[in-house]
């Protein structure tokens, strides 16, 4: 009997040079198989001498990318980690107005979510472990300051 896990995430596993790569392809089994077949067809065409041009993804929604990432986190991390990542990514999503492809490292650093993650004040607001509006499971312990 086959087990079915709708919450699972499918991966393509392959070697890139000498490094093993695990590429998430989503939680939809037919779509994962389609992507696998496309990759296999592309590799076969490359071996035959056909030049392959990778498609450029445009307009991917930040929300769907976050949902996909959190689905991957749910499989490999603890529930507490999932809640904390989800909170920080929801904050970032609310602050960021750029399309997914235009987001840079500086955008993430300037958004202030890093300071939320380490428990320092963000633009005059209390960090999550001090805010009365944050559920207990999102609060993070802060080391006591030494005099």
C-alpha positions in Angstrom: 0.0 0.0 0.0 1.4 3.4 -0.9 1.4 6.2 1.6 0.1 9.6 0.5 1.5 12.8 2.2 -0.2 15.9 0.8 1.9 18.1 3.0 5.1 16.7 1.5 7.5 18.5 -0.8 9.0 16.9 -3.9 12.7 17.4 -4.8 14.8 16.8 -7.8 18.1 15.2 -6.7 21.1 15.5 -9.0 24.8 16.2 -9.2 26.1 19.5 -10.4 29.8 18.9 -10.9 30.7 17.0 -7.7 28.1 18.6 -5.5 24.8 16.9 -4.8 21.8 19.3 -5.3 18.4 18.9 -3.8 16.0 21.2 -5.7 12.5 21.7 -4.3 9.9 21.4 -7.1 6.7 21.9 -5.0 4.1 19.8 -3.3 2.1 18.8 -6.4 3.1 15.3 -7.6 2.1 15.7 -11.3 3.9 19.1 -11.5 7.0 17.5 -9.9 6.9 14.7 -12.5 6.5 17.2 -15.3 9.5 19.2 -14.1 11.5 16.0 -13.8 10.7 14.9 -17.4 11.5 18.4 -18.7 14.9 18.3 -17.0 15.6 14.8 -18.4 14.6 15.9 -21.9 16.8 19.0 -21.6 19.8 16.8 -20.5 19.2 14.4 -23.4 19.0 17.4 -25.8 22.3 18.8 -24.4 24.1 15.5 -24.9 22.9 15.6 -28.5 24.4 19.0 -28.9 21.4 21.2 -28.6 22.0 24.5 -26.8 19.5 24.9 -23.9 18.4 28.4 -22.9 17.0 28.5 -19.3 13.6 30.3 -19.2 13.5 33.5 -17.2 10.8 33.5 -14.5 9.0 36.8 -14.4 6.3 38.0 -12.0 6.6 35.3 -9.4 4.6 36.2 -6.4 6.5 36.8 -3.2 3.6 35.3 -1.2 3.7 32.0 -3.2 7.5 31.9 -2.8 7.2 32.3 0.9 4.5 29.6 1.1 6.7 27.2 -0.9 9.7 28.0 1.4 7.6 27.5 4.5 6.4 24.2 3.2 10.0 23.1 2.8 10.8 24.3 6.3 7.8 22.4 7.7 9.3 19.2 6.4 12.8 19.7 7.8 12.6 22.0 10.9 10.8 22.0 14.2 7.3 23.5 14.6 8.8 26.4 16.7 11.2 27.2 13.9 8.4 27.1 11.3 6.3 29.6 13.4 9.3 32.0 13.8 10.2 31.9 10.1 6.6 32.4 9.2 6.3 35.4 11.4 9.4 37.0 10.1 8.5 36.3 6.5 5.0 37.8 7.0 6.6 40.9 8.4 8.9 41.1 5.4 6.1 40.6 3.0 4.2 43.5 4.5 7.2 45.8 4.2 8.5 44.8 0.8 6.7 46.2 -2.3 9.2 44.9 -4.9 8.6 41.9 -7.1 10.3 38.7 -6.1 13.0 38.9 -8.8 14.0 42.5 -7.8 14.5 41.8 -4.1 18.2 42.1 -3.0 20.2 41.3 0.1 20.1 45.0 0.9 16.3 45.0 0.8 16.3 42.2 3.4 18.8 43.9 5.6 17.1 47.3 5.4 13.7 45.9 6.1 14.6 45.3 9.8 13.5 41.7 9.9 17.1 40.7 10.9 16.8 42.9 14.0 13.4 41.2 14.8 15.1 37.8 14.5 17.8 38.7 17.0 15.5 40.6 19.3 16.6 44.2 18.9 14.3 47.1 18.4 13.0 47.8 14.9 12.3 51.5 14.0 11.2 52.3 17.5 8.9 49.3 17.9 9.3 46.6 20.5 11.0 43.3 19.4 8.7 40.2 19.2 9.7 39.0 22.7 8.5 42.2 24.3 5.4 43.1 22.2 2.0 42.5 23.8 0.6 41.7 20.3 2.8 38.7 19.7 1.7 35.2 20.7 3.8 33.4 23.3 5.1 30.8 20.7 6.7 33.7 18.8 8.5 35.2 21.7 12.2 34.5 22.0 14.1 34.5 25.2 16.6 37.3 25.6 19.8 36.8 27.6 19.9 39.0 30.7 22.3 41.9 30.5 25.3 41.9 32.7 26.1 45.0 34.8 
